[in-house]
Amino acid sequence: MHTQTPLSTHSPAEPGTRTFRPDVIPTDYLFQGNQEILISHKGEHYRLRITKNGKLILTK
């Protein structure tokens, strides 16, 4: 029988520790209260933003 690892825990964590799977990053952790972030990839910059409808848009 296989049990799934929860995506996050509800217990308080120490500052600086993640409480989610390393391959799943929640947007609230990634954006930290902002509506957009800049991502650098191979010398190029990309803008990831949350729309008014809660969708994600990635632009170069």
Contacts in CASP RR format, 6 or more apart in sequence:
PFRMAT RR
TARGET T0000
AUTHOR 0000-0000-0000
METHOD contacts of the structure
MODEL  1
MHTQTPLSTHSPAEPGTRTFRPDVIPTDYLFQGNQEILISHKGEHYRLRI
TKNGKLILTK
5 21 0 8 1.000
7 20 0 8 1.000
7 21 0 8 1.000
7 24 0 8 1.000
8 19 0 8 1.000
8 20 0 8 1.000
8 26 0 8 1.000
9 19 0 8 1.000
11 19 0 8 1.000
13 19 0 8 1.000
18 29 0 8 1.000
20 26 0 8 1.000
20 29 0 8 1.000
27 50 0 8 1.000
27 56 0 8 1.000
30 37 0 8 1.000
31 37 0 8 1.000
31 50 0 8 1.000
35 49 0 8 1.000
35 50 0 8 1.000
36 47 0 8 1.000
36 48 0 8 1.000
36 49 0 8 1.000
36 50 0 8 1.000
37 47 0 8 1.000
37 48 0 8 1.000
37 49 0 8 1.000
38 45 0 8 1.000
38 46 0 8 1.000
38 47 0 8 1.000
38 48 0 8 1.000
39 45 0 8 1.000
39 46 0 8 1.000
39 47 0 8 1.000
39 48 0 8 1.000
39 58 0 8 1.000
40 46 0 8 1.000
44 60 0 8 1.000
45 60 0 8 1.000
46 58 0 8 1.000
46 59 0 8 1.000
46 60 0 8 1.000
47 58 0 8 1.000
47 59 0 8 1.000
47 60 0 8 1.000
48 56 0 8 1.000
48 57 0 8 1.000
48 58 0 8 1.000
49 56 0 8 1.000
49 57 0 8 1.000
49 59 0 8 1.000
50 56 0 8 1.000
51 57 0 8 1.000
END
